[in-house]
Amino acid sequence: MWTYVRQLHKEEEDMTTPVDLVNGLGGAIGCDYRSRPDQLDFVEFNGKVSRLNMIRPLISIVSQGTTILKGTWIFDCETGSLGGPMTGPGDIWWEQIDAVKRQMAAVGGAKIVNLGVVDFNSISPADLQKLAYGSQPVIGNIGADNKLVNGDVFAVLTNAGNFTKIKVVMYDYNMTIQWATYKVGPRYQVLGVGYSQPEDIAVFSDERYALVTERSGNLLRVDLTNANRPAAIMVSAGMQAPQQIALDEAHNQAYIVEYANPGRLIRINLANGAQTVLLNTLENPIGLLVTKDLRYAYISEQTAGPDKGRITRIDLNTRTKYVLAKGLVNPFFLTWADKNENGFFVPERDPSNRILFVNLTIDPCVVTPVESGVPFRPSSVALMGDAQMLISSDQIIQQRDLTQGLFSSGAPMLMGIGHVPKTAISADGYATTDPGYFFQVKDSPFGGTLAIMINHGKGRNLGANHYQILVDGVPQSVPWSDYKWNDALKKFELVQNPQTGAYFLLRTATETWYNHWLGYFLDTSALSEGQHMISVKIFAALNQEILAGADAVNVRIDNKWPLVSIKSIWHDNAQVKVCDIVKSGSTTFQFEIEAWDLQEHLLSWSLVAVWGDNKSTSVSSDTYANHVIPSRKWAGIAGKVPAAAWDANVAGDPSSRHCAHTFYLDAWDRVINGWNYIHYASAHASITIDIP
């Protein structure tokens, strides 16, 4: 995972406040966020395919020019005219408090933010939309604390909703300023109408075409440049209330679940619309995810009875079902939480109206609420970057910051590793986050490539232009890249971070980077196992350090993977070889396994039996939570599983004694790169049981 904190007109002093991006919608359900154009495409149940432009297009230049802003007067950013003291209309007030104290204050509902001495001409309308506007005035005192020096630039979100950049040409009581005010297009757009109760949308990688499901039973192919229903192409029809789409573009196919009882999991050939039923025993399924390796499908079911509100894992090879969680309140669409598929988010609809995180690294999985009190009837979520969640609800699409303000401009220079704030890393280098935090880890070492998060804004405010990342005191100089917004091309482009040797350039407030706080990608593969110190220094110029000493954090490095194998299977004190058929004796079996971590950083292991028609059961499992000690060490298991012998005789299911069985052993260790767990291993073995 990754951290990008987008601040859509949020007060800097209140970075955790949810932001309603649009309201009055006609039942927003499925959505698909695309990072390159920075857009959220979604469907509305009342028949629309719609879009949110996170970066709104320029419509026109409202006004621009150079003028003199008199002391005590108000400036109107739309007209470029001046008004008397505290008289409107206007957006900023050049306030003269006394003979020394002065400030530039936002008035009339406008907001302001100071950018410092930057290139006025290079600041685009897209840049202005990304800034953290607030009510705090810009200090303009006569003295060393004056921010409104010649060449200083500040930005205004006007009370008319336009964006203005203003440059101080000549500081004085009567100040010469240069300004430009931009009107941008709407955030919300309706791309197409006429659909029959659309449920979900999945956008292809070309970002022009998309798939849309209609409750009436259709899967459609839609050209987003001509998206009205009559122009849509029928891909496949005749389904029962098809819901969430899992797009497998590499194989030109899509997976869909039907909201019915019984409901089906269907794979659709996108070339000819042919439907292949993979499972037909689901109960009102809604949400669907399919793993990258096409091994598993995860499905939310709006079940009744004891299993009310269920999350089910389907093995797509054996078509077996395994219940991960139950007791959820009307669970809806599913969204991966990270690229390694360690877990996913699922909204609970009314009356809960909250977002849950399902952690797949532990068996049984752990379900944790991460966002509560969300707008009425949430249906789906999308991640904008890693830490910004877009929640599509009945009438509102809302943005929430999952980091809950832990990454902000008031933080230290070295903010943390990926999602893990510096304050959550122990003196000996292990990460432990709070139980309510969206990325929950305990006693986790680090490995792989670490995303070093630094406070670019604080460095600039302290007068720095460059910084260094050091490991054990040694400056790092390996080039690294991140995605930067290109306003001319209207998309993010992969750009190498500017550097001179081991000196990297601090980002400015007007630049829009996908990973807002990112300062370096550190490859730890060459580091020895154990504790290392990562630090950051800032410089006004090369070799001109601003602060004495570095801001540092210790991290525990572990790049070893867990060892996993099913050593042997035993029946009535005799070993059963792989592929053997057991025809007599008891129905109990024992297993000798290895789920072992040499660095003693194991997180969890699980052994599961699958057989027959969608049958599965847990044989045994264990987690670090059962073995927490001050040393933070738990190696796992090497030998027979600690549980009693497993009984293949399942009450009410005679097939359990007369079927081929496959046993899956999975294990994770606790190593993270700051964004997710990175070390997973698995093994399996098969035998046939045919006992009278």
C-alpha positions, 0 to 999 in steps of 0.5 A: 500500500501507499500514502497519498493525502489529497486535500480537497479544500480541507482545513489543514488544521482538520485533515480528518474531516470527511468531505462530501464531494457530491450529493443529491445522487440517484442511488450511487452503487458501483464505482471504479477509480482511475488514477491516471485521469484522477476520475471516479466513474460510477453508476446511479440506480436511477439509470445513469453512468456518472463521473467525478472529476477529482481534478476539474477541467479549466473553463475560463480565466475569470480575470487577471492582471496587476494592481495595487492593493491598498492597506485596509482595503478588500480585493475581489478576485473575480472582478479585480476591484477594491472595496472599502475596509470590511465592505464587500464584495471581496475575498481577501482583506489587506488588514493593518492591525497596527503600525507593525502587524499586518496580515492577508485575511480571507473574508466573505467565506473565501479561504487562503493558503500561502505557497512561499516564493515559487514560480507564479507562471508555473502554477496551473488551475489543477495545482490550485485545486490540490491545495489545503485552503484554510481560514488562517491569515498570511502574516505580513508584518513589518519584520523578519516574520513577514511571509508576504515578501517580494515574489511570495505567492498565495492562493485563494478559494474564492467565495464564488468557488473559483481559484486564484493565484496572487503574487506579491510584486512589491510589498508595501502598505499599498501592495503591488500584486499580480493575480489570475482567477480561474473558473473550473468545470463541475466535479460531477458529470452525467456521462450517460442515461437510460439504463435499467437500474445499473448496479456496477461499472468496471473500466478497461485499462484503455480508460475509454470503455467500461462494463456495466451490469443492469439489474434487469439481467444484462452485461453491457459494454459502454463507450464512456465518450458516448455513454447513453444506453442506446449506444451501449453494446450487449455483451451477455443477457438473461442473468438474474440481477447481476451485481459486482463485476470482477474484470479479468482483462488479460483473459478477456473475461469477467466474473459476475454474481447474481442477487438471487437465492440460489444465486450464481457465480458466472464467468463471461467470455467478453468476446462472445458473451458465453456464460459459464456457471462456476457455482449455483449455490450462493444466497443473495450474493452482492459483492465479488473479488477474484484474486490475480492468480484466479484461484479464489473468489471472495463473495459477500452474501446477504444471507438470512438465519444464523449465517446472516451477512456472510463473506465466503471464499470460493476455490475456483479450481475445486468450486468449494466454499469456505465461510470467512465471516458471518453476522455482517449487516447487509454487506455490499460490494468488495474492494481490495485494500492493497495490491498484494490482496492481503485484505479488502473493504466491505460496506455494511448498509443501514442500519450500520452504515459503516466500512469494514476491513477483512484481514485475510492474513489470519485464519480465521480472518479478522473483521474490523470496522475502520469508518463509521457514521458514513452517509446512508446506505453505502454500496462501494468504496474506492481507494484514491492512492492508499489512504484516501477512501471514496465512499459511494452511498445512496445520495452522497459520495464522500472522501475520508482520510484513513490515516486519521491525521497521523500524516499532516504538515505538523508532523516531524520531518521523518513521518514514517514508513508507508502507512506506519507513522514514526510514532508507531515504531518501537525503539528496536524497530518493530511496528505496532499500530493502534487497534482502530487504525485501518492498517493494523500490525503488531510487532512487525519487522520491515523488509522489501522496498520501504516507502520513506515518508517525509514532510516536504512542506515542513522542510520548505517552511524551514527554508530547505530546498534539498534533503538526504535519506541516510541508512546507518549514517550513509547517504542514499543516492539510488534514483527513484521515481513517483507519479506526478500530475501532468496538467497538459496531458491530464494524467499522472506520469512516472517521473524520477525525483530530481536529485544531485548525487545524494541530495534530493529536491523537496517538493513544492506546494504547487506540485501534485504527486500521487504519493504526497508524502513520499521521500524515497524508496529504500531497497533493503535487500542488501541490508543485513538482518537486524536493526538499522537506522533510517534518517533524514537531513534537510539542506538550504543548499548542497552541503548547507545543513539547516538543522543540526542532527537528523530526524531518525527511526530504527527499523528491524529488517527481515527479508527471509520467507517462512518455510511451509510444507505438509511433511506427512499425513498419518492414519491409524499410526501409519503414514499415508502417501500423497495420492494414496486411497484410504479404504479402511480403519478409522476416519481420523487423520493427523498431520505433520507440518512445517510452518516455520519462520527462521527469524521467529517473526511468523504471523499465522498459519492455517491448514484447511481440508477441501473435498467434493461439491463445495465442501471444506473445513478447517483442520487447525490454525494458529496466530501470533496473537496466541504467542505474544511475549516481550521478545516478539518472537514466535517461529511457528510449528514444525511437527504434528499439528497441536489439535486432536486428530482430524475426523473426516466423518462430517455429520450429514455429509457421507461424501466426506468419507468417500471423496478425494481430499486436498489439504492446503497449508498457508502461512504469513510472516509479520514482515511489512514494507509499511504498506502491506504484509509481503511474505506468504507461502503455501503448500498442498497435498492430496489423498483419497478417503473411501472408508465405509 
